[in-house]
Amino acid sequence: MKNKKQGSAQWLSLIFLIVLGVVWITPLLYGLMSSFKSNLEMQSVGFKFLPINWLFTNYTRLLQNTSNTPVFRWFLNSIVISGGSTILVLVVTSLSAFAFSRLRFRGRNVLFMFLLSTMMFPPVMNIIPLYKIMTTLGWANTPWAMIFPAATGVFNIFLIRQFMDNIPIAYDEAARIDGASDWQIFRIVILPLIKPVLFVVALFTFTGSWNDFLWPSIVFSDINKMPITPGLKLLQGMYVADIPTLMAGAIIAIIPTFILYLVAQKYFLQSMSLSVGVKG
Amino acid sequence: MVQIALDHIYKKYENATNYSVTDFNLHIKDQEFIVFVGPSGCGKSTTLRMIAGLEDISKGELKIEDKVVNNESPKDRDIAMVFQNYALYPHMTVYDNMAFGLKLRKYDKTEIDRRVNDAAKILGLSEYLKRKPSALSGGQRQRVALGRSIVRDAPIFLMDEPLSNLDAKLRVSMRAEIAKLHQRLNTTTIYVTHDQTEAMTMADRIVIMKEGKIQQVGTPQEVYDNPANVFVGGFIGSPAMNFFNVIFKGDRISDEEGNFELEVPQGCAKVLNDKGYQGKKMIFGIRPEDLHTENAFLDTFPNAVVSATVVVSELLGAESQLYSKIGNAEVVAKVDGRDIKETGSELKLGFDLNRSHFFDSESEVAVY
């Protein structure tokens, strides 16, 4: 009796998940298919999922037009920005987390609470002051405008600190007795042990930076300097009537994060459990 | 050569109201094997960690070789320490774990290699040097932890409950191995445990602690035969010493309920009289093995026999332990394995009064 019940519950959840999956993936697939259609087909034929004629010209045209919409250039900019943010975030957050987890200094907990409290403000509140700071520093239209603010991710510090707190303090003490300095303990003992959480932070930071739209569209006005997300917005203005080309641009933009997800699926899932405080 | 002196050491943790360690005085001789023993929370690990430099000393002086080291960092005290959970770095091989301290101290490669291989040979780890700790059994990990200390060739070894994560059988064999290692290396060793058997079997001198204070310091034989107070009497020895509240009158002791009356040997009675205990309440202690059930004893000392009721009897093979009651007082006797008794049966217990202990009923300090 019980098994039967369990079985039917499993079937129900399976059906539910399939429906949910279809709902989620249909627009994506439709976008992908549309990027292979001609504009004429898109506008004249009614709703049709697959293209009648498969065309790649949308992609080639997009990549060849380098004057008004340098897609390839944006793509490279995005890689520089996201890659740079990731590296800086890893260095800054792992070191701060080590300090909050391992070093004893006056006001440590108060400072940490203060940092956490900054998470409670909606990020949008930051935009105007941040813009002011960036223009004052002369960083508008440079990758720094995106890389530096990313390093202040308090949540990442919190995540790494939680992970570090689960590493027995005896490791540090053993190393200390063997003659290690704080830096050596961090570098030789702790850093290799927190690799899983660093991976998660790297993935989050990279995708977060890649997908960020609001901030880069404010801080970049130079076409050649901007990353791909505000670039897509420009595409929209340029190809307002040409949906297939727009779709091609969008598909190009999601390639890196898509590949990243495929390669690191396991770590994304792990990140979910990490963020609820369960050790992965 | 090395000598560790702890002079009036106190420890109070931040935000704590009480001292965790109070007035700890001890001088440790070169090559000595000292065991700190006591129940959890007695301050033994704290004291060890103060010696290691992992905890600050609140008050008092710690000297190593006549040099005050209170403010020296752990690495400058030249000590090696084995932790309860081994603290082996999971991402390093056994070899790298053992070589870690030497690499940090910038020894040259051939010297590191020689030392690690020597230690591995002593500990039977030569085949496992390339493995990661996760691929080792508990006993092997324990050995690696020891090895990590041995390679350092430090004059002082500190061990913080190193065997408590092992199963019973392994614990016994590792116990012997650590003792052997000490004989071979002759390193001054301070060993912390809550297990009185480990303390008895390994120590040159035992330091028994309770609530942050030293209760007694002495060789295993001394603390067993002459416990300084009720706590030490009850803590050292398994099963624990039996205690009775008695009144000393004339040359006899009797319990308050009148369940037994025994004659105290002359020498003992004299001491008790001299110390002014005539007619006063006392605590009378006797070890389980000094209670007899064999007829030869009962016939020879008919005046030292008390009747009891068996509550539980445990056969351990060669011996059995009879948990019984004399009136309301519980008593354990360690007797021959063949003397197993049924629950509820009457039992004649012969007290070997020449081996009795007397304690002040208020201060619980040993009187005789």
Interface residues (C-beta under 8 A of the other chain):
Chain A: P168 A170 Y171 E173 A174 A175 R176 I177 D178 G179 A180 Q184 I188 V189 P192 L193
Chain B: A52 G53 L54 S73 P74 K75 I79 A80 M81 F83 Q84 N85 A87 Y89 P90 H91 F100 G101 L104 R105 R148 R152
